[in-house]
Amino acid sequence: MEIEKHPLLKDKVEWKIDFGLDRIKKVCSFLDNPQNSCPSILIGGTNGKGTVAKVLSEILKRAGKNTGLFISPHLERITERISINSQEISEEELKNSLDEILKAKEACGVELTYFEVLTASAFLIFKNKKTDFMVLEVGMGGRLDATNIVEPALSIIVSIGHDHEEYLGKKLKDIAKEKAGIVREGGRVILGENRKFLIETVEEKKPEKIYIHGKDFFIRKNYETALYKGINSFKFSIPPLYPSILLKDFGIAVFSAELLGIPVNKDICEDVIFNMKWHGRCEVIPLSPPIIMDGGHNPEAVRNLIKFIKKEMKLDRVCFLLGFMADKKPEKLLPLFRKISEHTFLTEIPNERSWKVDNYSAFAEKIFKDPLEGFDYAWKKAKELKLPLLIGGSFYLIGILRKRTSLISK
């Protein structure tokens, strides 16, 4: 993509992490604080925050609200991260915002990380587009994440699990403290999990009200129907094989909209759930045999995926093509995958953070340096055995292989 050659992006390392809010605050102040141009919803958590953000933005759009959405990471195009009313921005729109940010950062004498650049771009684009709401997915943690310079109308913590432990801590209580950094004194917060340590951590922030899934609202699945109870109560139809974990995230988004004063009903929920695309999260591509794509890369996400495959897809054995980033501790994840693995193939990802597979041949039937070569081999094997193929371990791997899978599904 030409946009990747922009001076603000071309020398930036996407995964470089340099926590702190001072730099982005200075740049946004120079730009007249675009992050404050409309009410914001700040969504954090270990797993599920992207799903909640996307569903909430879809509901707001259907209510006639001009809605900006910022998510990460992207799968194929950098412009996927910023959208207005479900429409991905153009490279030209991104370039225009980057040009303004470049001038601002030079005037302020600061250097921004890749994520800070794109976060500031989202704020600026949303301001220029006069959005009614901006829905923001936290990048990592919360307390020191670049998105956290907003004053959210609503804070959401979807889940707490083990990930990014080198930055957030090894204990769930420590991780919860970082996630709870998006909560404001006197603000409203939704928790996707009813866990004592999480509630106590959030209470320390002195919010006005804490709403908890399973206590103040809930959503339940019954075959191809969902029962939702929040401010309003109703049933609605859901697609076959709709994952229970995604349905929980869907319910969090519905309740969030209700708290924002947006009426939600059966028709809106069905319109959203049957028309949204769920890329890279329990995504089933209906081929023969099917391909399952899921970028889950921490123990909780992998367990949810295995539960979906066994209990909802009713599968006992599948073929795997897996690739990981080294910091995700794949040696701890592989035993979880192997519980339902008929054949496991490992691949590296063209990324300097990639897990090197050379020393782990004992975990796999075959290993590959090139993920495209790995996919072709694994797909051929899956077809021979008439077993589903799961591609997983990293959203970066999903992004690389989406084009290949789209070609064979035509």
C-alpha positions, 0 to 999 in steps of 0.5 A: 500500500502506498499509504504505508510509505507516508513519512509517519508510517514508513519507518515505524514498527507496528508492534513497537510499544512505548507506553505513555500519554504525554506525546499523543496529548501534546499532538492532539492539543495542537490539533485542538483536541479532536478526541473531544469532538463527540461522545466516545465509548472506550472498550477494553479487555483481553478478548472480545473488545473488537467484537463489542466495538463493531456490533455497537457501531453497527447498532448506532449506525442503524439508529441514525447516528453518524458513527466512527469506529477505531479498531486494531489490528488490521488484517489486510489493509491499514485503512480497516482500522478506521471506519465511518458508518461501516465504511472503511476510510480511503487512503486519501482520507488517511493521508490527509489526516497523517499530513496534519499529524506530521505538522503537529508532531514536528511543531510539538517536537515529539515522536509518535509510535505507529499506534499513536499515529493511527489513534490520532488519525482516527480522532482527527477524521472523526472530528472532520466527519462530524461523528455523533459517536466515536467507538474506540477499541483499546489497543493494549491494557488501558491506563496508558493506551493512546485511546485513553486520552478521551473522556468516555461517555461509557467505559467497557471491560469485556474480559480479563485474561493472560496476555501481554504479561511483560507489559501488564503483569502476570497476575490477573489482579495486576492486569485488571488494574491496567484495564481499569485505567479506562474507567473514570470517577463518576463515569459509567462502566460495563463489565463483561465478567462478574469476578470479585477482583475485577469489580473491586478494582473498578470500584477503586476508580469510584464510578457512578455505576457498574453494570455487570453481565449476568447480573444487570443484563444477560443474553442466552442462546437457545439453538437459533434463538437468543434471549436478551434481557437488559433495559428492554427484553426480547428474543431474536433469531441468530445464524446457525452455528453462531458462537456463544462467546460472540453472542455474549459480546453481542449482548454487551454491545446491545446493553451499551447502546441502551445505556447511551439512550439508543432503542434496540429491538429484535429487528435491529439485532437480527439485521446486525447479526445476520449481516455483519462479517466476523473476520478472524474470530470463530469464522467459518468459511463454508467450503468442503471441508470447511475452513475455520479462521480464528486469531485467538492467541492467549489461553482464554481465547484458545479455550473458547475456540476449542469449546466452539469447535467441540460443543457447537460445531460438534467436531472431535478432530480437525487439522491445524495450521498454526503460527504465533508471535513469540511473545504469545508463549506458543509452547503453552498454547499448543497443548490446548490445540492438540486436544482436538488435533488430527494433524498439526502444521506449524508455520512462521509469519513474515514478521520479526516477532514471529515464533521460530518453528525450527526447534518445535518439530516435535509439536507438528507433523510438518513445519513451514517457513512460508505460510502460503506454502503451509496453507497449500499443504495443510488444505490439501491434507484436510481435503484428503482426510475430509477434515476441517482446517483451522488456521489460527494462533495469530491475526497476522497469520489470518491477514496473510491467508485471507486472500488465499482462502477467498480465492479458493472459495470462489 
